[in-house]
Amino acid sequence: MSREGNFTEGKILSPLIRFMVPVFLAMFLQAMYGAVDLLIVGKFAQSIDVSAVSTGSQIMMTITNLVTSFAMGTTILLGQRIGEGRGKEGGRVIGSSICLFTMIALAFTVLIPMLCTQLSSMMNAPEEAFRETSEYIRICGLGSLFIIAYNLIGSIFRGIGDSKTPLMTVLIACVCNIAGDLLLVAVFHMGTAGAAIATVVAQMISVIVSLLILRKVGLPFQMDKSDLRFDGSIIRKVTALGIPIALQDFLVGVSFLVLLAIVNGLGLVASAGMGVAEKVCGFIMLIPAAFMQAMAAFVAQNIGAGKYKRAQQALLYAIAVSTMLAVVMFAVTFWKGDMLSGIFANDPEVILASADYLKAYAIDCLLTCFLFCFIGFFNGLGMTRFVMIQGIIGAFLVRIPVAFFMSKQVPVSMFHIGLATPCSTVLQVILCLIWYRSANKKFASLEK
């Protein structure tokens, strides 16, 4: 294995940052998929299309996050095997993961288009935009194979300590997505359908490019055709690690969909305003999310090598850097939310509603810099069940009840509804601090 992908020796902060930055840039470009859709639709289509794309993309983002989270099982298992010096088993892990995720992709390709109207109804999509919302979900659902393949390939690269290759492929795909949106939405005026088609084609291109690069560069260990099979022991380990993360992210995503459904009931302006705000938030949360992914891979290798203290040091470094950046994001989001919202919308009422909602997310920036680093740390340790439990508690015992309560207050305030998110994060951070003490007792004695 190359020195660059080995996190168990040498300095801590610089390798962690070097790994995190490409992860952040790749996530930034991936977020551009939905953002560019909304930006171009907001500039060249109508408020109906803005509402449809915002609601439809939120549903697809929830499904995509489910797959990405489940694929973390592959990232963690690969990282642990490499840290243990058992890299030869990497081929078995990758081969079994390909078989598993292919089955999932085929199921999603059939089910999502079939259930697109039911999903739109569950989201309480505004009547004026209901048909367009369903159409967006249907088209993106048909591209599930490419969405899932891209996320699996990314998890494999991160597991072997390579975050630069996924960045390169997603950059190419993002350029294609922008070109597709401009062509189909701005030139051919295809609205919601054009945005969805451009997104799927971009994902397809990213998969093709990733496979070509993987074929040329190769893996740091041997992988044979015989590895491409359902290996029961490997799949059980991948699912044991990935399912709790996926379930947690899915249910947290559902809680945000419930928030969106609550806001959709307030009318088209509120719906479009929250949709715009969520796109802005997608970028705001990229830094802590990138640290979370980097921490999982970094900690997994070090736990495999029996170096818990090194993993602890990485956590402290990540929190320190993430906090400094969070202060900047708080200031920009809280006081310049209208400017950020204006990037994605022209309607003054939509911009005002979005900016009001973003003030609450600005507060959350100061909390997620702790929460996401802890989540990445616990994922790397293999404590994915705790990650699931704390996420579910925060979502369903705090976020949804607070949002529902605030939506019933008169006059209704988007800021007050948005406060449900930082309220949830406070509880989750407390739970992580408590569980961190438990992790210390369990792993400190294993230090080699």
C-alpha positions as CSV (number, residue, x, y, z in Angstrom):
1,M,0.0,0.0,0.0
2,S,1.2,3.5,-0.8
3,R,2.4,5.8,1.9
4,E,-0.2,8.3,1.0
5,G,-3.1,5.9,1.7
6,N,-1.6,4.7,5.0
7,F,-2.9,6.6,8.0
8,T,-1.3,4.5,10.7
9,E,2.1,6.1,10.7
10,G,3.7,9.5,10.8
11,K,1.9,12.8,11.2
12,I,-1.8,13.1,11.9
13,L,-3.2,16.5,11.0
14,S,-1.6,17.0,7.6
15,P,-2.6,13.5,6.2
16,L,-6.1,13.9,7.6
17,I,-6.5,17.3,5.9
18,R,-5.0,16.1,2.7
19,F,-7.5,13.3,2.7
20,M,-10.4,15.5,3.8
21,V,-10.0,18.2,1.2
22,P,-10.6,16.0,-1.8
23,V,-13.5,14.5,0.0
24,F,-14.9,17.9,0.6
25,L,-14.4,19.0,-3.0
26,A,-16.0,15.9,-4.3
27,M,-19.0,16.4,-2.0
28,F,-19.2,20.0,-3.0
29,L,-19.3,19.1,-6.7
30,Q,-21.9,16.3,-6.0
31,A,-24.0,18.9,-4.1
32,M,-23.8,21.0,-7.3
33,Y,-25.9,18.4,-9.1
34,G,-29.1,19.3,-7.2
35,A,-28.0,22.9,-6.7
36,V,-27.4,23.5,-10.4
37,D,-30.8,21.9,-11.1
38,L,-32.4,24.4,-8.8
39,L,-30.3,27.3,-9.8
40,I,-31.1,26.9,-13.5
41,V,-34.7,26.0,-13.0
42,G,-35.1,29.0,-10.7
43,K,-33.7,31.3,-13.4
44,F,-35.3,29.8,-16.5
45,A,-38.5,28.1,-15.3
46,Q,-41.4,28.8,-12.9
47,S,-42.0,28.6,-9.2
48,I,-43.9,25.3,-9.8
49,D,-40.7,23.8,-11.2
50,V,-38.6,25.2,-8.3
51,S,-41.0,23.5,-5.8
52,A,-41.0,20.3,-7.8
53,V,-37.2,20.1,-8.1
54,S,-36.7,21.0,-4.4
55,T,-39.1,18.4,-3.1
56,G,-38.2,15.7,-5.6
57,S,-34.4,16.2,-5.1
58,Q,-34.9,16.1,-1.3
59,I,-36.5,12.7,-1.7
60,M,-33.7,11.5,-4.1
61,M,-31.1,12.9,-1.7
62,T,-32.6,10.9,1.1
63,I,-32.4,7.7,-1.0
64,T,-28.9,8.5,-2.2
65,N,-27.7,9.2,1.4
66,L,-29.2,5.8,2.4
67,V,-27.0,4.1,-0.2
68,T,-23.9,6.2,0.7
69,S,-24.3,5.4,4.3
70,F,-24.8,1.7,3.7
71,A,-21.6,1.8,1.5
72,M,-19.7,3.1,4.6
73,G,-19.8,-0.6,5.7
74,T,-17.4,-1.3,2.7
75,T,-15.2,1.7,3.5
76,I,-14.8,0.7,7.2
77,L,-14.2,-3.0,6.6
78,L,-11.6,-2.2,3.9
79,G,-9.9,0.3,6.2
80,Q,-9.8,-2.1,9.1
81,R,-8.4,-4.9,6.9
82,I,-5.7,-2.6,5.6
83,G,-4.8,-1.4,9.1
84,E,-4.5,-5.0,10.2
85,G,-2.1,-5.8,7.4
86,R,-4.7,-8.1,5.7
87,G,-5.0,-6.2,2.4
88,K,-5.3,-9.4,0.4
89,E,-8.8,-9.8,1.8
90,G,-9.7,-6.4,0.1
91,G,-10.6,-8.2,-3.2
92,R,-13.2,-10.3,-1.4
93,V,-14.7,-7.3,0.3
94,I,-15.0,-5.4,-3.0
95,G,-16.3,-8.4,-5.0
96,S,-19.0,-9.2,-2.4
97,S,-20.0,-5.5,-2.2
98,I,-20.4,-5.2,-5.9
99,C,-22.8,-8.2,-5.9
100,L,-24.8,-6.8,-3.0
101,F,-25.2,-3.3,-4.3
102,T,-26.1,-4.5,-7.8
103,M,-29.1,-6.3,-6.3
104,I,-30.0,-3.1,-4.4
105,A,-29.7,-1.0,-7.6
106,L,-32.0,-3.2,-9.6
107,A,-34.6,-3.1,-6.8
108,F,-34.5,0.7,-6.6
109,T,-34.7,1.0,-10.4
110,V,-38.1,-0.8,-10.4
111,L,-39.6,0.4,-7.1
112,I,-38.9,4.2,-7.1
113,P,-40.6,4.9,-10.5
114,M,-43.5,2.7,-9.4
115,L,-43.9,4.6,-6.2
116,C,-43.2,8.2,-7.4
117,T,-46.8,9.4,-7.0
118,Q,-47.1,7.9,-3.5
119,L,-43.8,9.5,-2.5
120,S,-45.0,12.9,-3.8
121,S,-48.2,12.5,-1.9
122,M,-46.4,11.5,1.3
123,M,-44.3,14.7,0.9
124,N,-47.5,16.8,0.7
125,A,-46.2,18.3,-2.6
126,P,-48.2,21.4,-3.5
127,E,-51.1,20.5,-5.8
128,E,-49.8,22.9,-8.5
129,A,-46.4,21.1,-8.6
130,F,-47.6,17.5,-7.9
131,R,-47.2,16.2,-11.4
132,E,-43.8,17.7,-11.9
133,T,-42.5,16.4,-8.6
134,S,-43.6,12.9,-9.5
135,E,-41.9,13.2,-12.9
136,Y,-38.6,14.3,-11.3
137,I,-38.7,11.3,-8.9
138,R,-39.6,8.9,-11.7
139,I,-36.8,9.9,-14.0
140,C,-34.1,9.9,-11.3
141,G,-35.4,6.6,-10.0
142,L,-34.7,5.0,-13.4
143,G,-31.1,6.1,-13.0
144,S,-30.7,4.4,-9.6
145,L,-28.1,2.0,-11.1
146,F,-25.7,4.8,-11.8
147,I,-26.4,6.6,-8.5
148,I,-25.7,3.5,-6.5
149,A,-22.7,2.4,-8.6
150,Y,-21.0,5.9,-8.2
151,N,-21.4,5.8,-4.4
152,L,-20.1,2.3,-4.1
153,I,-17.0,3.1,-6.1
154,G,-16.4,6.2,-4.0
155,S,-16.6,4.1,-0.8
156,I,-14.0,1.7,-2.2
157,F,-11.6,4.4,-3.0
158,R,-12.0,6.0,0.4
159,G,-11.5,2.7,2.1
160,I,-8.1,2.3,0.5
161,G,-7.1,5.8,1.4
162,D,-7.7,7.5,-2.0
163,S,-9.9,10.5,-2.0
164,K,-8.5,12.2,-5.1
165,T,-9.9,9.8,-7.7
166,P,-13.5,10.3,-6.7
167,L,-12.9,14.0,-6.9
168,M,-11.7,13.8,-10.4
169,T,-14.6,11.7,-11.7
170,V,-17.3,13.8,-10.0
171,L,-15.7,17.0,-11.4
172,I,-16.2,15.6,-14.9
173,A,-19.7,14.6,-14.1
174,C,-20.6,18.0,-12.6
175,V,-19.4,19.8,-15.7
176,C,-21.6,17.5,-17.8
177,N,-24.6,18.1,-15.5
178,I,-24.3,21.9,-15.8
179,A,-24.1,21.6,-19.6
180,G,-27.1,19.3,-19.6
181,D,-29.2,21.6,-17.4
182,L,-28.3,24.6,-19.6
183,L,-29.2,22.7,-22.7
184,L,-32.4,21.0,-21.5
185,V,-33.8,23.6,-19.2
186,A,-32.5,27.0,-20.5
187,V,-32.5,26.2,-24.2
188,F,-35.2,23.5,-24.7
189,H,-37.4,24.7,-21.8
190,M,-38.0,21.1,-20.5
191,G,-38.2,22.4,-16.9
192,T,-38.3,19.7,-14.2
193,A,-37.9,16.8,-16.6
194,G,-34.8,18.4,-18.2
195,A,-33.2,18.9,-14.8
196,A,-33.8,15.2,-13.8
197,I,-32.5,13.9,-17.1
198,A,-29.3,16.0,-16.8
199,T,-28.7,14.7,-13.3
200,V,-29.0,11.0,-14.3
201,V,-26.8,11.4,-17.4
202,A,-24.1,13.1,-15.2
203,Q,-24.2,10.2,-12.8
204,M,-23.8,7.7,-15.7
205,I,-20.8,9.6,-17.0
206,S,-19.2,9.6,-13.5
207,V,-19.6,5.8,-13.2
208,I,-18.0,5.2,-16.6
209,V,-15.1,7.5,-15.9
210,S,-14.6,5.9,-12.5
211,L,-14.4,2.4,-14.0
212,L,-12.0,3.4,-16.7
213,I,-9.7,5.0,-14.1
214,L,-10.0,2.0,-11.8
215,R,-9.1,-0.3,-14.6
216,K,-6.0,1.8,-15.5
217,V,-4.7,2.5,-12.0
218,G,-5.7,-0.8,-10.4
219,L,-6.0,-1.6,-6.7
220,P,-3.2,-1.9,-4.0
221,F,-4.0,-5.6,-3.6
222,Q,-4.9,-8.5,-5.8
223,M,-8.6,-9.0,-6.9
224,D,-9.6,-12.0,-9.0
225,K,-12.7,-12.9,-10.9
226,S,-13.5,-15.5,-8.2
227,D,-13.8,-12.6,-5.7
228,L,-16.9,-11.4,-7.6
229,R,-19.5,-13.4,-5.7
230,F,-21.8,-13.4,-2.7
231,D,-19.4,-14.2,0.2
232,G,-21.7,-14.7,3.1
233,S,-19.1,-13.8,5.8
234,I,-18.1,-10.6,4.0
235,I,-21.6,-9.5,3.3
236,R,-22.6,-10.1,6.9
237,K,-19.8,-7.9,8.1
238,V,-20.5,-5.1,5.6
239,T,-24.2,-5.1,6.4
240,A,-23.5,-5.2,10.2
241,L,-21.4,-2.1,9.8
242,G,-23.5,-0.4,7.1
243,I,-27.1,-1.0,8.1
244,P,-27.0,1.0,11.3
245,I,-25.4,3.9,9.6
246,A,-27.9,3.7,6.7
247,L,-30.9,3.3,8.9
248,Q,-29.8,6.3,11.0
249,D,-29.2,8.5,8.0
250,F,-32.4,7.3,6.4
251,L,-34.6,8.0,9.4
252,V,-32.8,11.4,9.9
253,G,-33.6,12.1,6.3
254,V,-37.2,11.1,6.8
255,S,-37.4,13.5,9.7
256,F,-36.3,16.3,7.3
257,L,-38.8,15.1,4.8
258,V,-41.5,15.4,7.5
259,L,-40.3,19.0,8.1
260,L,-40.6,19.6,4.4
261,A,-44.1,18.1,4.4
262,I,-45.0,20.4,7.3
263,V,-43.7,23.4,5.5
264,N,-45.3,22.4,2.2
265,G,-48.7,22.6,4.0
266,L,-48.0,26.3,4.5
267,G,-48.2,27.1,0.8
268,L,-46.1,27.4,-2.4
269,V,-43.8,30.2,-1.2
270,A,-42.9,28.5,2.0
271,S,-42.3,25.2,0.1
272,A,-40.0,26.9,-2.4
273,G,-38.3,28.9,0.3
274,M,-37.4,25.8,2.3
275,G,-36.3,24.0,-0.8
276,V,-33.9,26.9,-1.6
277,A,-32.7,26.9,2.0
278,E,-32.0,23.2,2.0
279,K,-29.9,23.6,-1.1
280,V,-27.9,26.3,0.6
281,C,-27.6,24.1,3.8
282,G,-26.3,21.3,1.6
283,F,-23.3,23.4,1.0
284,I,-23.0,24.8,4.5
285,M,-22.8,21.3,6.0
286,L,-20.2,20.0,3.5
287,I,-17.2,20.8,5.7
288,P,-18.4,18.8,8.8
289,A,-19.7,16.1,6.5
290,A,-16.3,15.8,4.8
291,F,-14.6,15.5,8.2
292,M,-17.0,12.8,9.1
293,Q,-16.1,10.7,6.1
294,A,-12.4,11.4,6.5
295,M,-12.5,10.5,10.2
296,A,-14.3,7.1,9.5
297,A,-11.5,6.0,7.1
298,F,-8.7,7.4,9.2
299,V,-10.0,5.8,12.5
300,A,-10.8,2.5,10.8
301,Q,-7.2,2.0,9.7
302,N,-5.8,3.0,13.1
303,I,-8.2,0.7,15.0
304,G,-7.2,-2.1,12.7
305,A,-3.5,-1.4,13.6
306,G,-4.4,-1.2,17.4
307,K,-3.6,2.6,17.6
308,Y,-6.5,4.0,19.5
309,K,-4.6,7.0,20.9
310,R,-3.7,8.1,17.4
311,A,-7.4,7.9,16.5
312,Q,-8.2,10.1,19.5
313,Q,-5.7,12.7,18.5
314,A,-7.2,12.7,15.0
315,L,-10.6,13.4,16.5
316,L,-9.3,16.4,18.5
317,Y,-7.6,17.8,15.4
318,A,-10.7,17.4,13.3
319,I,-12.9,19.1,15.9
320,A,-10.5,22.1,16.2
321,V,-10.2,22.7,12.5
322,S,-13.9,22.1,11.9
323,T,-14.9,24.6,14.7
324,M,-12.8,27.4,13.2
325,L,-14.4,27.0,9.8
326,A,-17.9,26.7,11.5
327,V,-17.6,30.2,13.0
328,V,-17.1,31.6,9.5
329,M,-20.0,29.7,8.1
330,F,-22.2,30.8,11.0
331,A,-21.5,34.5,10.3
332,V,-22.1,34.3,6.6
333,T,-25.3,32.2,6.9
334,F,-26.9,34.2,9.7
335,W,-26.3,37.7,8.3
336,K,-26.1,37.0,4.6
337,G,-28.8,34.3,4.1
338,D,-30.7,36.5,1.7
339,M,-27.6,36.8,-0.5
340,L,-27.1,33.0,-0.5
341,S,-30.8,32.3,-1.2
342,G,-30.7,34.8,-4.1
343,I,-28.3,32.5,-5.9
344,F,-31.1,30.0,-6.3
345,A,-34.2,32.1,-6.7
346,N,-35.6,35.4,-8.1
347,D,-38.9,35.7,-6.2
348,P,-38.4,38.1,-3.3
349,E,-40.9,36.3,-1.1
350,V,-39.1,33.0,-1.6
351,I,-35.7,34.6,-0.8
352,L,-37.1,36.1,2.4
353,A,-38.6,32.8,3.6
354,S,-35.4,31.0,2.8
355,A,-33.2,33.5,4.6
356,D,-35.4,33.3,7.7
357,Y,-35.1,29.6,7.8
358,L,-31.3,29.8,7.3
359,K,-30.8,31.7,10.5
360,A,-31.6,28.6,12.4
361,Y,-29.2,26.5,10.3
362,A,-26.5,29.1,11.1
363,I,-26.8,28.2,14.7
364,D,-26.6,24.5,13.8
365,C,-23.2,25.1,12.1
366,L,-21.7,25.8,15.5
367,L,-22.9,22.4,16.7
368,T,-22.4,20.0,13.8
369,C,-18.6,20.7,13.8
370,F,-18.6,18.6,17.0
371,L,-21.4,16.1,16.1
372,F,-20.1,15.1,12.6
373,C,-16.5,14.5,13.8
374,F,-17.8,12.3,16.6
375,I,-20.0,10.3,14.2
376,G,-17.1,9.7,11.9
377,F,-15.0,8.7,14.9
378,F,-17.6,6.2,16.1
379,N,-18.2,4.8,12.6
380,G,-14.4,4.2,12.3
381,L,-14.5,2.3,15.6
382,G,-17.3,0.1,14.3
383,M,-19.8,1.5,16.8
384,T,-22.4,2.1,14.1
385,R,-25.3,1.0,16.3
386,F,-24.7,3.9,18.7
387,V,-24.5,6.3,15.7
388,M,-27.9,4.9,14.6
389,I,-29.5,5.3,18.0
390,Q,-28.4,8.9,18.7
391,G,-29.5,10.0,15.3
392,I,-33.0,8.5,15.7
393,I,-33.4,10.0,19.2
394,G,-32.5,13.4,17.9
395,A,-34.7,13.2,14.9
396,F,-37.9,11.7,16.3
397,L,-37.8,12.9,19.9
398,V,-36.7,16.5,19.2
399,R,-36.6,17.6,15.6
400,I,-40.1,16.6,14.4
401,P,-42.0,17.5,17.6
402,V,-40.3,20.9,17.8
403,A,-41.0,21.6,14.1
404,F,-44.6,20.6,14.4
405,F,-45.1,22.7,17.5
406,M,-43.6,25.7,15.9
407,S,-45.7,25.3,12.7
408,K,-48.8,25.7,14.8
409,Q,-47.7,29.0,16.4
410,V,-49.2,32.3,15.0
411,P,-47.7,34.0,13.2
412,V,-45.8,31.1,11.6
413,S,-42.0,31.8,11.5
414,M,-39.6,29.8,9.2
415,F,-36.9,30.7,11.7
416,H,-38.8,29.1,14.6
417,I,-39.5,25.9,12.5
418,G,-35.8,25.8,11.6
419,L,-34.8,25.8,15.3
420,A,-35.9,22.2,15.5
421,T,-32.6,21.2,13.9
422,P,-30.1,22.8,16.3
423,C,-32.3,21.6,19.2
424,S,-31.9,18.1,18.0
425,T,-28.1,18.5,17.5
426,V,-27.6,19.7,21.1
427,L,-29.0,16.4,22.4
428,Q,-27.0,14.4,19.9
429,V,-23.7,16.1,21.0
430,I,-24.5,15.3,24.6
431,L,-25.1,11.7,23.8
432,C,-21.8,11.5,21.9
433,L,-19.9,13.0,24.8
434,I,-21.3,10.4,27.1
435,W,-20.6,7.5,24.7
436,Y,-17.1,8.8,24.1
437,R,-16.2,7.9,27.7
438,S,-17.5,4.4,27.1
439,A,-15.4,4.0,24.0
440,N,-12.3,5.1,25.9
441,K,-12.8,2.3,28.4
442,K,-13.3,-0.3,25.6
443,F,-10.5,0.6,23.3
444,A,-7.7,2.1,25.4
445,S,-6.8,-1.3,26.7
446,L,-6.3,-2.6,23.2
447,E,-3.5,-0.1,22.4
448,K,-0.5,-1.9,20.9
